[in-house]
């Protein structure tokens, strides 16, 4: 049997053991009230990684005497949801409550989120969703209206230090870690208690006194190959876009596979391809934008793992398409002129002329409503036209 990670060993079992989130756990605050009344409430817990979303959900289930069932939106599909609902029905018939905790609920597509609605509404399940993304963009409105959204705050440096001190006290290792090392561990964690405890565990495994130098070595050893908020995240998406731009379909597919394997949000990838279709292909392949938008919609409707076919279809097509920067170049030139001449008056012959007075003043003069009509005075304000023609 594998050794239980320190972060799991130190997971709080009661609300009083939770460090941080005083705005939710203080006397009279919502989570305290839920625990006191013993009545579960459907919630969306929104906050950065390592702030206690899973821990709080488990504690709530324990406090209200409900069975805690956990699903990950990354790895679960329709059949998994159906099994949980059937299990909840069995609990219901036995007079038992079921709390369904969905980690990364924003990764479920609209259809998957819709499936929860009737069961949340009927009370068959109490839903607690956890997300690091803004739920107003990622969770469907009907589900939001049936839940309470609670914002979890990133842990402060002092709170992280408190988490570490409690762990050291439990392990009876308090004297092994210097105060400076504790501070450094807290700084490196960036508000994530799980990261702090992971670094501490590895630093302790080196043996001897834990100093800032030991902490640094431990942190470097456990650096992930792909972190959705770190440099690797931006490096890989950059390599993906550059591969598309360079018309290398194999390289684009490779980086796409890496992102999917690492758990990257497929909608993030699809959004970047929508932008690429106009920015780098544009008029050279007008169908590229339609394909990219259709891919984004497919990702929303289908979700992973099936949507990987749509993502690869789009990526390979974009890589093989002819490229043009004409739209990007013209857009940049237009903004440059607009910023330089933000108040240049619209030429009289282009102005709207809804009244006789305006027509008499020259509004809309000699303009003809026909396709391809070229007015002898052009369409730009004179000063803008002169600069534009000189570029």
C-alpha contacts under 8 A as a table, 3 or more apart, distances in Angstrom:
res1	aa1	res2	aa2	distance
4	X	8	X	6.52
4	X	9	X	6.52
5	X	8	X	5.39
5	X	9	X	6.33
5	X	198	X	7.66
6	X	9	X	4.88
6	X	10	X	6.09
6	X	197	X	6.33
6	X	198	X	6.78
6	X	201	X	6.39
7	X	10	X	5.26
7	X	11	X	6.26
7	X	193	X	7.90
7	X	194	X	5.63
7	X	197	X	5.52
7	X	198	X	6.56
8	X	11	X	5.17
10	X	167	X	6.54
11	X	55	X	6.67
12	X	15	X	7.42
12	X	17	X	5.29
12	X	18	X	5.75
12	X	55	X	6.77
13	X	17	X	6.73
13	X	55	X	7.84
13	X	59	X	6.18
14	X	17	X	5.40
14	X	18	X	6.95
14	X	59	X	5.91
15	X	18	X	5.34
15	X	25	X	7.10
15	X	32	X	7.87
15	X	56	X	7.54
15	X	59	X	6.85
18	X	21	X	7.95
19	X	159	X	6.48
19	X	162	X	7.59
19	X	163	X	6.95
20	X	153	X	8.00
20	X	155	X	6.20
20	X	156	X	7.99
20	X	159	X	6.34
21	X	24	X	5.56
21	X	25	X	6.19
21	X	152	X	6.36
21	X	153	X	6.38
21	X	155	X	7.90
22	X	25	X	4.83
22	X	26	X	5.11
23	X	26	X	6.00
23	X	29	X	6.89
24	X	29	X	5.29
24	X	30	X	5.97
24	X	31	X	5.83
24	X	32	X	7.45
24	X	150	X	7.98
25	X	28	X	7.98
25	X	29	X	5.74
25	X	30	X	7.22
25	X	31	X	5.79
25	X	32	X	5.61
26	X	29	X	5.38
26	X	32	X	6.95
27	X	32	X	6.52
28	X	32	X	6.20
28	X	33	X	6.12
29	X	32	X	5.48
29	X	33	X	6.21
30	X	33	X	5.03
30	X	34	X	6.22
31	X	34	X	5.07
31	X	35	X	6.27
31	X	60	X	7.84
32	X	35	X	5.19
32	X	36	X	6.05
33	X	36	X	4.97
33	X	37	X	6.00
34	X	37	X	5.32
34	X	38	X	5.85
34	X	39	X	5.86
34	X	40	X	6.35
34	X	41	X	7.24
34	X	60	X	7.67
34	X	64	X	7.80
35	X	38	X	5.14
35	X	39	X	7.29
35	X	60	X	6.45
35	X	63	X	5.36
35	X	64	X	6.29
37	X	64	X	7.96
38	X	63	X	6.40
38	X	64	X	4.31
38	X	65	X	7.51
39	X	64	X	5.93
40	X	60	X	7.56
40	X	61	X	7.69
40	X	64	X	6.18
40	X	126	X	6.65
41	X	126	X	6.36
41	X	127	X	7.77
41	X	147	X	7.45
41	X	148	X	7.75
42	X	120	X	7.63
42	X	126	X	5.08
42	X	127	X	4.74
42	X	128	X	5.50
42	X	146	X	7.19
42	X	147	X	4.88
42	X	148	X	6.45
43	X	127	X	6.36
43	X	128	X	4.68
43	X	129	X	6.32
43	X	147	X	4.92
43	X	148	X	4.70
43	X	149	X	5.80
43	X	150	X	7.08
44	X	128	X	5.64
44	X	129	X	4.65
44	X	130	X	5.86
44	X	131	X	7.45
44	X	135	X	7.84
44	X	144	X	7.93
44	X	147	X	6.49
44	X	148	X	6.05
44	X	149	X	4.63
44	X	150	X	6.11
45	X	53	X	6.12
45	X	128	X	7.20
45	X	129	X	6.03
45	X	130	X	4.77
45	X	131	X	6.33
45	X	149	X	6.10
45	X	150	X	5.07
45	X	151	X	6.13
45	X	152	X	6.78
46	X	53	X	7.78
46	X	130	X	6.01
46	X	131	X	5.03
46	X	132	X	5.68
46	X	133	X	6.99
46	X	134	X	7.17
46	X	135	X	7.26
46	X	149	X	7.05
46	X	150	X	6.08
46	X	151	X	4.88
46	X	152	X	5.84
47	X	51	X	6.77
47	X	53	X	7.58
47	X	130	X	7.96
47	X	131	X	6.55
47	X	132	X	5.10
47	X	133	X	7.62
47	X	151	X	5.82
47	X	152	X	4.63
47	X	153	X	6.15
47	X	154	X	7.14
48	X	51	X	6.18
48	X	132	X	5.28
48	X	152	X	7.41
48	X	153	X	7.30
48	X	154	X	6.14
48	X	192	X	7.68
49	X	52	X	7.93
49	X	132	X	6.79
49	X	192	X	5.97
50	X	53	X	7.63
50	X	191	X	7.22
50	X	192	X	4.20
50	X	193	X	5.05
50	X	194	X	5.20
50	X	195	X	7.30
51	X	152	X	6.66
51	X	153	X	6.93
51	X	154	X	6.03
51	X	155	X	6.40
51	X	191	X	7.42
51	X	192	X	6.18
51	X	193	X	6.65
52	X	55	X	5.03
52	X	56	X	5.94
53	X	56	X	5.36
53	X	57	X	6.33
53	X	130	X	6.19
53	X	152	X	7.70
54	X	57	X	5.15
54	X	58	X	6.29
54	X	101	X	7.93
54	X	103	X	7.64
54	X	130	X	7.34
55	X	58	X	5.24
55	X	59	X	6.23
56	X	59	X	5.07
56	X	60	X	6.08
57	X	60	X	5.19
57	X	61	X	6.32
57	X	101	X	6.94
57	X	128	X	6.76
58	X	61	X	5.17
58	X	62	X	6.33
58	X	68	X	6.58
59	X	62	X	5.04
59	X	63	X	6.08
60	X	63	X	4.99
60	X	64	X	6.17
61	X	64	X	5.43
61	X	65	X	5.96
61	X	66	X	4.98
61	X	67	X	6.44
61	X	68	X	5.81
61	X	99	X	6.33
62	X	65	X	5.09
62	X	66	X	6.26
62	X	67	X	7.72
62	X	68	X	7.89
63	X	66	X	7.85
65	X	97	X	7.37
66	X	96	X	6.70
66	X	97	X	4.66
66	X	98	X	5.29
66	X	99	X	6.16
67	X	96	X	7.55
67	X	97	X	6.17
67	X	98	X	4.85
67	X	99	X	5.97
68	X	98	X	6.29
68	X	99	X	5.09
68	X	100	X	6.26
68	X	101	X	7.16
69	X	84	X	7.61
69	X	98	X	7.15
69	X	99	X	6.13
69	X	100	X	4.92
69	X	101	X	6.04
70	X	100	X	5.89
70	X	101	X	4.70
70	X	102	X	6.01
70	X	103	X	7.50
71	X	76	X	6.47
71	X	100	X	7.43
71	X	101	X	6.15
71	X	102	X	4.87
71	X	103	X	6.28
72	X	75	X	5.62
72	X	76	X	5.73
72	X	102	X	5.64
72	X	103	X	4.81
72	X	104	X	6.55
72	X	105	X	7.62
73	X	76	X	5.34
73	X	77	X	7.61
73	X	102	X	6.39
73	X	103	X	6.02
73	X	104	X	5.63
73	X	105	X	5.60
73	X	106	X	7.63
73	X	107	X	5.48
73	X	108	X	5.54
74	X	104	X	7.12
74	X	107	X	6.30
74	X	108	X	7.72
74	X	263	X	7.20
74	X	304	X	7.80
76	X	79	X	7.96
76	X	80	X	5.81
76	X	81	X	7.43
77	X	80	X	5.40
77	X	81	X	6.59
78	X	81	X	5.21
78	X	82	X	6.26
78	X	112	X	6.96
79	X	82	X	4.99
79	X	83	X	6.20
80	X	83	X	5.18
80	X	84	X	6.38
81	X	84	X	5.15
81	X	85	X	6.27
82	X	85	X	5.13
82	X	86	X	6.21
83	X	86	X	5.15
83	X	87	X	6.16
84	X	87	X	5.01
84	X	88	X	6.11
84	X	100	X	7.97
85	X	88	X	4.97
85	X	89	X	6.30
85	X	119	X	7.87
85	X	125	X	7.72
86	X	89	X	5.08
86	X	90	X	6.49
87	X	90	X	5.12
87	X	91	X	6.34
88	X	91	X	4.96
88	X	92	X	6.05
88	X	97	X	7.54
88	X	98	X	5.79
88	X	124	X	6.49
88	X	125	X	6.60
89	X	92	X	4.88
89	X	93	X	6.27
89	X	124	X	6.81
90	X	93	X	5.22
90	X	94	X	6.48
91	X	94	X	5.06
91	X	95	X	6.21
91	X	96	X	4.77
91	X	97	X	6.37
91	X	98	X	6.99
92	X	95	X	4.98
92	X	96	X	5.30
92	X	97	X	6.38
92	X	98	X	7.93
92	X	124	X	6.78
93	X	96	X	7.41
97	X	124	X	7.69
97	X	125	X	7.23
98	X	124	X	7.32
98	X	125	X	5.33
98	X	126	X	6.33
99	X	125	X	5.81
99	X	126	X	4.73
99	X	127	X	5.93
99	X	128	X	7.07
100	X	125	X	6.43
100	X	126	X	6.08
100	X	127	X	5.01
100	X	128	X	6.14
101	X	127	X	6.11
101	X	128	X	4.79
101	X	129	X	5.70
101	X	130	X	7.58
102	X	105	X	5.47
102	X	127	X	7.56
102	X	128	X	6.35
102	X	129	X	4.74
102	X	130	X	6.25
103	X	129	X	6.02
103	X	130	X	4.91
103	X	131	X	6.76
104	X	107	X	5.76
104	X	108	X	7.90
104	X	129	X	7.15
104	X	130	X	5.39
104	X	131	X	4.73
104	X	132	X	7.13
105	X	108	X	5.62
105	X	129	X	5.56
105	X	130	X	5.94
105	X	131	X	5.89
105	X	139	X	7.56
106	X	109	X	7.52
106	X	131	X	6.18
106	X	133	X	6.95
106	X	135	X	7.18
106	X	138	X	5.09
106	X	139	X	5.94
107	X	138	X	7.99
107	X	265	X	7.00
107	X	303	X	7.82
108	X	111	X	8.00
108	X	112	X	5.70
108	X	113	X	6.16
108	X	303	X	6.85
109	X	112	X	5.34
109	X	113	X	6.25
109	X	299	X	7.66
109	X	300	X	5.16
109	X	301	X	5.73
109	X	302	X	6.68
109	X	303	X	5.58
110	X	113	X	5.12
110	X	114	X	6.00
110	X	139	X	7.93
110	X	140	X	6.60
110	X	300	X	6.51
110	X	301	X	6.11
111	X	114	X	4.98
111	X	115	X	6.44
111	X	301	X	6.37
111	X	302	X	7.82
112	X	115	X	5.30
112	X	116	X	7.38
113	X	116	X	5.68
113	X	117	X	7.31
113	X	139	X	7.62
113	X	140	X	7.04
113	X	143	X	7.46
114	X	117	X	5.49
114	X	140	X	7.80
114	X	143	X	7.60
115	X	118	X	7.16
115	X	119	X	7.98
116	X	119	X	5.57
116	X	120	X	6.08
116	X	143	X	7.97
117	X	120	X	5.25
117	X	121	X	6.01
117	X	142	X	7.50
117	X	143	X	6.34
118	X	121	X	5.02
118	X	122	X	6.03
119	X	122	X	5.12
119	X	123	X	6.03
119	X	124	X	5.14
119	X	125	X	5.83
120	X	123	X	5.15
120	X	124	X	6.25
120	X	125	X	5.42
120	X	126	X	6.00
120	X	127	X	6.60
120	X	146	X	7.55
121	X	124	X	7.78
121	X	146	X	7.33
122	X	125	X	7.84
123	X	126	X	6.46
127	X	147	X	7.95
131	X	134	X	7.61
131	X	135	X	7.26
133	X	137	X	7.94
133	X	138	X	6.92
134	X	137	X	5.75
134	X	138	X	6.39
135	X	138	X	4.84
135	X	139	X	4.95
135	X	144	X	7.86
136	X	139	X	6.01
136	X	140	X	7.62
136	X	141	X	7.47
136	X	144	X	7.73
137	X	140	X	7.80
139	X	143	X	6.91
139	X	144	X	6.59
140	X	143	X	5.55
140	X	144	X	6.33
141	X	144	X	4.95
141	X	145	X	6.13
142	X	145	X	5.21
142	X	146	X	6.64
143	X	146	X	5.23
143	X	147	X	6.51
144	X	147	X	5.25
144	X	148	X	7.22
144	X	149	X	7.55
145	X	148	X	7.74
154	X	191	X	5.15
154	X	192	X	7.24
155	X	159	X	5.86
155	X	160	X	6.39
155	X	191	X	4.47
155	X	192	X	6.76
155	X	193	X	7.52
156	X	159	X	5.10
156	X	160	X	6.29
156	X	191	X	5.89
157	X	160	X	5.13
157	X	161	X	6.25
157	X	183	X	7.75
157	X	186	X	5.50
157	X	187	X	6.54
157	X	190	X	7.79
157	X	191	X	6.72
158	X	161	X	5.02
158	X	162	X	6.27
158	X	186	X	7.77
159	X	162	X	4.98
159	X	163	X	6.34
160	X	163	X	5.01
160	X	164	X	6.29
160	X	186	X	5.53
160	X	189	X	7.90
160	X	191	X	6.79
160	X	192	X	7.69
160	X	193	X	6.05
160	X	196	X	7.22
161	X	164	X	5.05
161	X	165	X	6.09
161	X	182	X	6.37
161	X	183	X	6.85
161	X	185	X	7.98
161	X	186	X	5.89
162	X	165	X	5.08
162	X	166	X	6.17
163	X	166	X	5.31
163	X	167	X	6.37
163	X	193	X	7.09
164	X	167	X	5.08
164	X	168	X	6.22
164	X	182	X	7.38
164	X	196	X	7.31
164	X	197	X	6.64
164	X	200	X	7.66
165	X	168	X	5.08
165	X	169	X	6.11
165	X	174	X	7.15
166	X	169	X	5.08
166	X	170	X	6.19
167	X	170	X	5.09
167	X	171	X	6.16
167	X	197	X	7.92
168	X	171	X	4.99
168	X	172	X	5.76
168	X	173	X	4.98
168	X	174	X	4.92
169	X	172	X	4.85
169	X	173	X	6.32
169	X	174	X	5.68
170	X	173	X	7.83
171	X	174	X	7.82
173	X	176	X	5.57
173	X	177	X	7.53
174	X	177	X	6.24
175	X	178	X	7.33
176	X	208	X	7.08
176	X	209	X	4.98
176	X	210	X	5.86
177	X	181	X	6.25
177	X	182	X	6.74
177	X	209	X	6.17
177	X	210	X	4.68
177	X	211	X	6.58
178	X	181	X	5.11
178	X	182	X	6.38
178	X	209	X	7.66
178	X	210	X	6.38
178	X	211	X	5.97
179	X	182	X	5.04
179	X	183	X	6.30
180	X	183	X	5.06
180	X	184	X	6.15
180	X	211	X	7.14
180	X	212	X	6.44
181	X	184	X	4.99
181	X	185	X	6.08
181	X	210	X	6.61
181	X	211	X	4.99
181	X	212	X	4.43
181	X	215	X	6.65
182	X	185	X	5.09
182	X	186	X	6.26
183	X	186	X	5.11
183	X	187	X	6.22
184	X	187	X	5.03
184	X	188	X	6.16
184	X	212	X	6.22
184	X	215	X	7.40
185	X	188	X	5.25
185	X	189	X	6.23
185	X	196	X	5.93
185	X	199	X	7.09
185	X	200	X	7.15
185	X	212	X	7.96
185	X	215	X	6.70
186	X	189	X	5.21
186	X	190	X	6.93
186	X	191	X	7.49
186	X	196	X	6.29
187	X	190	X	5.74
187	X	191	X	7.95
188	X	196	X	7.33
189	X	192	X	5.18
189	X	193	X	6.78
189	X	195	X	5.41
189	X	196	X	4.94
192	X	195	X	5.45
192	X	196	X	6.43
193	X	196	X	5.02
193	X	197	X	6.18
194	X	197	X	5.28
194	X	198	X	6.10
195	X	198	X	5.03
195	X	199	X	6.15
196	X	199	X	5.28
196	X	200	X	6.15
197	X	200	X	4.96
197	X	201	X	6.02
198	X	201	X	5.16
198	X	202	X	6.35
199	X	202	X	5.24
199	X	203	X	6.06
199	X	215	X	6.98
199	X	218	X	6.08
199	X	219	X	5.72
199	X	222	X	7.67
200	X	203	X	5.04
200	X	204	X	6.12
200	X	215	X	7.36
201	X	204	X	5.27
201	X	205	X	6.35
202	X	205	X	5.05
202	X	206	X	6.82
202	X	218	X	5.76
203	X	206	X	5.53
203	X	207	X	7.68
203	X	210	X	6.47
203	X	214	X	6.12
203	X	215	X	5.61
203	X	217	X	7.85
203	X	218	X	5.30
204	X	207	X	5.74
204	X	208	X	7.65
204	X	210	X	6.68
206	X	214	X	7.88
207	X	210	X	7.86
210	X	213	X	7.94
210	X	214	X	5.73
210	X	215	X	6.84
211	X	214	X	5.18
211	X	215	X	6.31
212	X	215	X	4.97
212	X	216	X	6.14
213	X	216	X	5.10
213	X	217	X	6.35
214	X	217	X	5.13
214	X	218	X	6.19
215	X	218	X	5.05
215	X	219	X	6.08
216	X	219	X	5.16
216	X	220	X	6.21
217	X	220	X	5.24
217	X	221	X	6.27
218	X	221	X	5.16
218	X	222	X	6.55
219	X	222	X	5.43
219	X	223	X	6.36
220	X	223	X	5.31
224	X	227	X	6.21
225	X	232	X	6.91
226	X	230	X	7.47
226	X	232	X	5.14
226	X	233	X	5.98
226	X	262	X	6.45
227	X	230	X	4.93
227	X	231	X	7.26
227	X	232	X	5.99
227	X	233	X	5.63
228	X	232	X	7.51
228	X	233	X	4.99
228	X	264	X	6.59
229	X	233	X	6.23
230	X	233	X	5.56
230	X	234	X	7.09
231	X	234	X	5.34
231	X	235	X	6.01
232	X	235	X	4.83
232	X	236	X	5.93
233	X	236	X	5.59
233	X	237	X	6.40
234	X	237	X	5.30
234	X	238	X	5.90
235	X	238	X	5.07
235	X	239	X	6.16
236	X	239	X	5.00
236	X	240	X	6.11
236	X	255	X	6.36
236	X	259	X	7.35
237	X	240	X	4.90
237	X	241	X	6.22
237	X	255	X	7.44
237	X	259	X	7.84
237	X	269	X	7.87
238	X	241	X	5.25
238	X	242	X	6.11
239	X	242	X	5.09
239	X	243	X	6.00
239	X	252	X	7.80
239	X	255	X	7.00
240	X	243	X	5.14
240	X	244	X	6.36
240	X	251	X	7.34
240	X	252	X	5.09
240	X	253	X	7.99
240	X	255	X	5.40
240	X	256	X	6.65
241	X	244	X	5.07
241	X	245	X	6.17
241	X	252	X	7.43
241	X	276	X	7.64
242	X	245	X	4.91
242	X	246	X	6.00
243	X	246	X	4.95
243	X	247	X	6.17
243	X	248	X	5.27
243	X	249	X	7.12
243	X	251	X	5.86
243	X	252	X	5.10
243	X	319	X	7.26
244	X	247	X	5.10
244	X	248	X	6.09
244	X	249	X	6.76
244	X	252	X	5.85
244	X	315	X	7.21
244	X	316	X	8.00
244	X	318	X	6.35
244	X	319	X	4.34
244	X	320	X	7.96
245	X	248	X	7.77
245	X	280	X	6.78
245	X	319	X	6.61
245	X	323	X	7.37
246	X	319	X	7.26
247	X	318	X	7.81
247	X	319	X	4.33
247	X	320	X	5.51
247	X	321	X	7.39
248	X	251	X	5.52
248	X	252	X	6.24
248	X	319	X	5.97
248	X	320	X	7.51
249	X	252	X	5.05
249	X	253	X	6.04
249	X	315	X	7.41
249	X	316	X	5.23
249	X	319	X	5.18
249	X	320	X	6.65
250	X	253	X	5.15
250	X	254	X	6.18
251	X	254	X	4.99
251	X	255	X	6.32
252	X	255	X	5.37
252	X	256	X	6.08
252	X	315	X	6.78
252	X	316	X	7.27
252	X	319	X	7.30
253	X	256	X	4.99
253	X	257	X	6.07
253	X	312	X	6.60
253	X	315	X	6.98
253	X	316	X	7.00
254	X	257	X	5.17
254	X	258	X	6.34
255	X	258	X	4.99
255	X	259	X	6.30
256	X	259	X	5.20
256	X	260	X	6.30
256	X	312	X	7.56
257	X	260	X	5.17
257	X	261	X	6.03
258	X	261	X	5.17
258	X	262	X	6.10
259	X	262	X	5.12
259	X	263	X	6.44
259	X	264	X	5.26
260	X	263	X	5.23
260	X	264	X	5.44
260	X	265	X	7.72
260	X	266	X	7.19
260	X	308	X	7.96
261	X	264	X	7.53
264	X	268	X	7.57
264	X	269	X	7.84
265	X	268	X	5.37
265	X	269	X	6.89
266	X	269	X	5.14
266	X	270	X	6.17
266	X	299	X	6.84
266	X	303	X	7.95
266	X	304	X	7.64
267	X	270	X	4.92
267	X	271	X	5.96
267	X	296	X	6.49
267	X	299	X	6.57
267	X	300	X	7.25
268	X	271	X	5.21
268	X	272	X	6.43
269	X	272	X	5.28
269	X	273	X	6.50
270	X	273	X	5.13
270	X	274	X	6.34
270	X	292	X	7.02
270	X	295	X	6.63
270	X	296	X	5.15
270	X	299	X	7.66
270	X	311	X	6.99
271	X	274	X	5.08
271	X	275	X	6.50
271	X	296	X	6.70
272	X	275	X	5.22
272	X	276	X	6.14
273	X	276	X	4.82
273	X	277	X	6.06
273	X	292	X	5.99
273	X	314	X	7.88
273	X	315	X	7.42
274	X	277	X	5.32
274	X	278	X	7.12
274	X	289	X	6.16
274	X	292	X	4.86
274	X	293	X	5.95
274	X	296	X	7.74
275	X	278	X	5.68
275	X	279	X	6.00
276	X	279	X	4.89
276	X	280	X	5.41
276	X	281	X	7.01
277	X	280	X	5.98
277	X	281	X	5.24
277	X	282	X	6.08
277	X	288	X	5.38
277	X	289	X	5.02
277	X	292	X	6.79
277	X	318	X	7.08
278	X	281	X	5.59
278	X	282	X	4.26
278	X	283	X	7.85
278	X	288	X	7.72
278	X	289	X	6.29
278	X	327	X	7.17
278	X	328	X	7.90
279	X	282	X	6.06
279	X	325	X	6.47
279	X	327	X	6.63
279	X	328	X	5.54
280	X	323	X	5.72
280	X	324	X	5.56
280	X	325	X	5.36
280	X	328	X	7.53
281	X	284	X	5.58
281	X	285	X	5.94
281	X	286	X	7.80
281	X	288	X	7.22
281	X	318	X	7.83
281	X	321	X	7.18
281	X	322	X	6.45
281	X	323	X	4.33
281	X	324	X	4.84
281	X	325	X	6.76
282	X	285	X	5.96
282	X	286	X	6.08
282	X	288	X	7.64
282	X	289	X	7.78
282	X	323	X	7.35
282	X	324	X	5.96
282	X	325	X	7.00
282	X	326	X	7.21
282	X	327	X	6.07
283	X	286	X	5.38
283	X	324	X	6.66
283	X	326	X	7.34
283	X	327	X	7.21
284	X	321	X	7.95
284	X	322	X	5.79
284	X	323	X	5.90
284	X	324	X	5.57
285	X	288	X	5.69
285	X	321	X	6.75
285	X	322	X	6.59
285	X	323	X	7.64
286	X	289	X	6.40
286	X	290	X	7.68
287	X	290	X	5.30
287	X	291	X	6.29
288	X	291	X	5.13
288	X	292	X	6.15
288	X	317	X	7.88
288	X	318	X	6.69
288	X	321	X	7.93
289	X	292	X	5.06
289	X	293	X	6.09
290	X	293	X	5.22
290	X	294	X	6.03
291	X	294	X	5.05
291	X	295	X	6.08
291	X	314	X	6.58
292	X	295	X	4.97
292	X	296	X	6.32
292	X	314	X	6.26
293	X	296	X	5.08
293	X	297	X	6.31
294	X	297	X	5.07
294	X	298	X	6.06
295	X	298	X	4.94
295	X	299	X	6.14
295	X	310	X	5.76
295	X	311	X	6.48
295	X	314	X	6.70
296	X	299	X	5.15
296	X	300	X	6.34
297	X	300	X	5.06
297	X	301	X	6.16
298	X	301	X	5.09
298	X	302	X	5.65
298	X	303	X	7.46
298	X	307	X	6.71
298	X	310	X	6.95
299	X	302	X	5.36
299	X	303	X	4.94
299	X	304	X	7.32
299	X	307	X	5.34
299	X	310	X	7.35
299	X	311	X	7.85
300	X	303	X	5.86
302	X	306	X	6.62
302	X	307	X	5.83
303	X	306	X	6.38
303	X	307	X	5.26
304	X	307	X	4.93
304	X	308	X	6.27
305	X	308	X	5.86
306	X	309	X	6.26
306	X	310	X	7.91
307	X	310	X	5.14
307	X	311	X	6.39
308	X	311	X	4.98
308	X	312	X	6.12
309	X	312	X	5.28
309	X	313	X	5.99
310	X	313	X	5.03
310	X	314	X	6.20
311	X	314	X	5.29
311	X	315	X	6.09
312	X	315	X	5.01
312	X	316	X	5.96
313	X	316	X	5.55
313	X	317	X	6.19
314	X	317	X	5.14
314	X	318	X	6.07
315	X	318	X	5.19
315	X	319	X	6.13
316	X	319	X	5.09
316	X	320	X	6.23
317	X	320	X	5.22
317	X	321	X	6.08
318	X	321	X	5.14
324	X	327	X	7.56
325	X	328	X	5.23
325	X	329	X	5.99
326	X	329	X	5.18
326	X	330	X	5.98
327	X	330	X	5.25
327	X	331	X	5.91
328	X	331	X	5.09
328	X	332	X	6.14
329	X	332	X	5.21
329	X	333	X	6.22
330	X	333	X	5.05
330	X	334	X	6.06
331	X	334	X	5.06
331	X	335	X	6.26
332	X	335	X	5.21
332	X	336	X	6.14
333	X	336	X	5.01
333	X	337	X	6.27
334	X	337	X	5.22
334	X	338	X	6.06
335	X	338	X	4.91
335	X	339	X	5.96
336	X	339	X	5.28
336	X	340	X	6.24
337	X	340	X	5.06
337	X	341	X	5.87
337	X	342	X	7.88
337	X	384	X	6.95
337	X	388	X	7.92
338	X	341	X	5.15
338	X	342	X	5.09
339	X	342	X	5.45
341	X	344	X	5.62
341	X	384	X	7.13
344	X	381	X	6.37
344	X	383	X	7.95
344	X	384	X	7.92
345	X	381	X	6.57
346	X	350	X	6.81
346	X	351	X	6.73
346	X	380	X	7.49
346	X	381	X	5.96
347	X	350	X	5.57
347	X	351	X	6.71
347	X	379	X	7.43
347	X	380	X	7.17
347	X	381	X	5.71
347	X	382	X	7.93
348	X	351	X	5.31
348	X	362	X	6.09
348	X	363	X	4.83
348	X	364	X	6.18
348	X	365	X	7.32
349	X	362	X	6.57
349	X	363	X	5.27
349	X	364	X	3.97
349	X	365	X	4.75
349	X	366	X	6.86
349	X	367	X	6.43
350	X	363	X	6.89
350	X	364	X	5.15
350	X	365	X	7.77
350	X	367	X	7.25
350	X	379	X	7.20
351	X	363	X	5.35
351	X	364	X	5.36
352	X	363	X	6.49
352	X	364	X	6.22
353	X	356	X	7.51
353	X	358	X	5.33
353	X	359	X	5.63
353	X	363	X	5.45
353	X	364	X	6.00
354	X	358	X	7.06
354	X	359	X	7.85
355	X	358	X	5.39
355	X	359	X	6.52
356	X	359	X	5.04
356	X	360	X	6.12
357	X	360	X	5.02
357	X	361	X	6.27
358	X	361	X	5.01
358	X	362	X	6.59
358	X	363	X	5.43
359	X	362	X	5.20
359	X	363	X	4.95
359	X	364	X	6.71
359	X	365	X	7.10
360	X	363	X	7.26
362	X	365	X	5.21
364	X	367	X	5.61
366	X	375	X	7.64
367	X	375	X	6.71
368	X	373	X	6.72
369	X	373	X	7.45
370	X	373	X	5.68
374	X	378	X	6.82
375	X	378	X	5.17
375	X	379	X	7.29
380	X	384	X	6.18
380	X	385	X	5.33
381	X	384	X	5.32
381	X	385	X	5.99
382	X	385	X	5.01
382	X	386	X	6.21
383	X	386	X	5.26
383	X	387	X	6.50
384	X	387	X	5.30
384	X	388	X	5.97
385	X	388	X	5.03
385	X	389	X	6.05
386	X	389	X	5.40
386	X	390	X	6.46
387	X	390	X	5.17
387	X	391	X	6.62
388	X	391	X	5.47
